[in-house]
């Protein structure tokens, strides 16, 4: 399998104890998920900009709500999972 992640020149040599072959394999396996992360972060930044424009505060989960991209925890029961 060809690597799907590019490591900047010199980093692998500068951090051989961190960027081991196993670590790079793990990063390559996770790289396809980066598109979803980027979409979620772009939506988050858009919400922050909108709040700033209108002087609104952050809204927290309402009971029964879910986090974007996550169906595991709901607002009313998230403390049980921590």
Residue pairs with C-beta under 8 A, 6 or more apart in sequence:
1 28
3 24
3 28
4 28
4 31
4 32
5 24
5 27
5 28
5 31
7 19
7 24
11 19
12 19
12 24
36 69
40 68
40 69
43 68
44 68
50 56
51 57
51 58
60 75
61 67
61 74
61 75
61 78
62 75
63 74
63 75
63 76
64 74
64 75
64 76
65 74
65 75
66 73
66 74
66 75
67 73
72 81
73 81
